[in-house]
Each structure stands twice: as C-alpha cells, then as structure tokens.
C-alpha cells in the first residue's frame, strides 16, 4: 500500500490533515499534449511525471498534486496537437498553484519537472517565491535524473522521443507505443559543431534549418527501445527522487 497520496483523491478535510502534519507536497510537471514522433502519444511527458510521482508516493508519506499538463514548450509548435503557452503565462500558472499551496499552509514543497524548456521558468518561480515568502521550493529536472542508466543507451545521441524516452513509455504504458512507426531521426544533429553555447531549437521538417531539422519530430533512435531499459531508468530516477526528498525533509517524513 502506498505511503503517500494524490491530492486529487482526498477530501478537503483530509487534505488539511496532511497539511497540518507538515507533509511534503510534490508538484509534477509534464506536458499533456506535446509531440514525441509518430510512435509515442502526445501525453508522453504527462505519463512520465505521473509515473515518477506514483513511485515516490509508494515509498514516502508525501502528497502529490495533480500533474501540471501545460507549459512552455516552444520547440514543438510546428506539430499538430502540441500545446504550448508562453513563458509569462507558464510563470504565472506555476506561481499561482504553488502560492495557493503555501496559503493553505504547505511549507515543504518540491517540483518534479519532466521538461527541458521549462527549467528556467520553474527556477525563476522558485527563486521569486523564496524571496517573497521565505519558503523554498526545491526542483528536480529530468535532465539530471537517471544518468547512469541513460549512459547505457545505444543510440548515437538522443534528445526527444528517443531510445530512453521510448523505453520509459514502454515500461509505463506499452499499449500507447506504436513501435512499428518508430524511426531513426538524428536530423543534422550529428553534423553540428560541439560548443559550450546553448542552441535554441524549434523542430521542423526543413533540412535548411540546421539544428532545427527533424522529419519525424524525434531526435535519436527509438527503434532500440525496450521496456527493460525503461524500467531501469525509471527505477533509478525514482530512487534519486526518494533519496533527495528524504534528505530535504527528514523531520516531516519521519513524522509521517
């Protein structure tokens, strides 16, 4: 039986009980509708955020808020069905949600962020809330999780809808994956010079656009994906999240 709960499953008096005993709250972020090639569902990031949160509440007495399914995802606006809000709106959305939890009395807060373009805004909200309220909101970003398992991937490079991401969805919800539609697509990424500079990208099907080029909306080789690889990555990520929360909130978790 899980030690934690989903906030959406509670009544408001039950939510107050968790808050009154200083239970940590986690806010997962994962796009509910964003392209991941022709083989993965638009809800890929949502599935990932939901599964990682599920694994956390299975191990710890924490409350998981509903997954934030809308965010700043400018790289995928050229693909039908991909939903995107600008950075200012995303900032206000996150700040509103986290502020309401603080108003309710939550003092132990962490974000599990499955996006990359969302990272700067999440950190800015965290910084501003700390400056205004002196309550820290800790953030865990997907790029920094599961690195040892990621190192075992066979693709030449990854980035989106790739071997690792496809493997994770095969482990979470295999019926949503259309492996017969998976294709290798590195675009021009293998030819791009390696520098210390960040390269903004908006994927599209025009080969003349250099690093933006992607016929399928994928960057990597999803044909190499397996559920076993995905479970290894997910297990490592969940372990890192659980260990991190234990380190951040020892008193609250021991009390729970």
N, C-alpha and C positions, 0 to 999 in steps of 0.2 A: 504493500500500500504506500502511496506517495506521502512524503512528509510535508510537502508544501501544497499549495492550491492555486487554481486560476481565479483571479479576481472576479471574472465574469460568472463564475459558478456560485458565488457567495450572495447571501442577502446583505443588505446594508448593515444590520446589527452584527452579522458575522464578520464583515469587513472591518468594522470598528474594533472587534475583539482582537483581530490580528494586528491592527494599528496600535492599540493600547498596550500590547506586549512588545512593541518595538520591532516587529518582524521586518526583515529587509524586503523591499519590493524591487522587482526587476521589470524593466520596460523593454520588450523586444521590438526591434525594427526590422521589417522585411517586406519588400515590395510585393503587393498582392497581384500586380499585373505589369510585368516587365519582360520583354523578350529575352529568351535564352536559346535561340536557334529554333530549328524546326522539330527538334526531338524532345525538348523539355517544356513543361507547362509555364505559362506566364506567372503562375503563383510560386515559382521555384524558391525565391528568397523568403516568401511567407512560410513555406513548408520548412525551410531550414531554421528560421527564427523560432517557429513553433516547436520543432523537434528539440532544439537545444534547450529551450525553456522547459519542455517536458522532462528532459533528462535532469535538469537542475532541481526542479521541484520533487522529482522522485527521490533525491538524495538529501535535500535540505528543507527545513521549515521556512520557506520563503513564499511570498505571494507574487505570481506572475500576472502583470497587467495584460490586457488584450494587445495583440501584435499591431504595431503601427504600420499599416499597409500602404501608406502614401509617403512619398519623399522626393528628394532632389536627385533625379536620375537623367541628366541631360544627354548622356551618351547614346540613348536608345530611342530618341524621339522619332526617328525615321521609320520605325517598325509599327504597323497597326496593332493596337491593343496595349502598347506600352504607355503607362500613365506616369506623369511627371508633374511636380509642382515646383515653382521657383524657390530659390534658397530662402528668400524672405518669408514666404508663406510657410515653408518647412520649419524655419526657425520659430515662428510664432506658434505653429502647431505643437512642436515639442515643448516649448516653454510653457504653453497653456496646460498641457497634460501633466507635466512634472510639477508645475506650480499648484495645480489642484490637489495632487497627492500630498504636497507639503502643507497646503491649507487644511487638509484632513488630519494632519498630524504625523505623516510619514517622515522619518528622519534618516532612514537607511535606504539609499537608493542606488541602483546600478542599471546601466543600459547595456543590452546585448545588440550590437549593430551588425547586420549582415551585409551592409552596403559598403562601397568604397567612396563614391562621390558624396555620400552623406557624412563622412568623417569630420570635415572641417566645421560643418554646421552643428553637429552633435557636440563637439568640443567647445564651440563658442557658447552654446546654450548652457553647458555645464559650468563654464567659467563665469558667465554672467549671473547665473543663479547663485553661485558661491559668493560672488561679490555683493549681491543684493541681500541674500538671506543667510549667508554663512552656513549653508548646508551643502555638503559635497555630493555631487552626482558622479559616480565612477562609471567609466565607459570601457567596454571590451569590443574591439573591432575585429571583424572576421579575418582580415589580412594577417593579423598577428597570432591567430589561433591555429593549432594543429600543424605546426611547421614540420615536425619530424615525419609525420605521415605524408604530408604533401611532398616531402623530398623524395619519396618513393615512387612518384608518378613517372610514367614512361614517355609522356609527350615532350616534344622539343621545347615548348613553352606553353603557358596557359594564360588565363585571364578572364574568360567568360564562357559559360556553357560548355566548359572543357572537361577533361578527364576526371578531375577531382569533383567538380560540381555535379556532373552527371552521376558519378559513383555515389555521392551522398543522397541524391534523389532516388537512385535505385535502391538504396538501403531504407529510405524513409517511406516512399510510396511508389513502388516499382510499376504499378499499373498506369501511372501517369507518364512514363517514359516511353517514347517511340524510338527504340534503338535502330529500327530499320530506316529511320530518317536521319540518323546521326552522320555527320560528315566531318572530315578533317578540314579545318579552315584556319590558317595562320595569317591570312591576308598578306600584307607586306611586312608583318612584324619581324620575321626572321632577317629581313634585309635592313632594318632600321639601325642606325648607329646607337651604341650604348653610351649614354652620358649621365651626368648627375642631375640633369634637368627634367622636371615634370613636363609631360606632353599631354595637353588636353586633347580629348578624342570624342568625336561624335560618329559612331559607326554608320557606314553607308556602303552601297554597292558600287561605287565609282572607283576604279583602280587608280585614277589620277590623284586621289586624295591622300595618298601615302599611308600614314599610320591609321587613318580612319577606315581604310578599306576592309570590308568583310562581306562576302557574298551571302553568307548564311546568318550573320548576327552572332557567330561564335568566334572565339579566339582560343584555339587549342585543338586537341584531338579527343573528342568524346567517344570515339569508337573503341578506345582502350578501357573504358569504364567498366567496373564491376561493383556489385553490391558489397562484396567483401572489403574492397578498398574503401568504399564509402563508410562502412561501419567502423573501420579503423580510424578514419579521420574524425568522424563524429564522436567516437568514444574519447579520443584524445582531447578534442575541443571541450567536451563536457567536463572531463576531469580537470582541465585547466580552469574552467569557469567555477566549478565547485571549490577547488583549492583556493582560488582567488577570493571568492566570497567568504570562505572560512577565515582567511587572513584579514579581510577588511572588517568583518562583523562578528568577531569571536563571541563577544558577550551576548549579543542578540540571538545568535544561533544556538548557543549553549542554553539560553533561557527557553528558546522554542522547543 
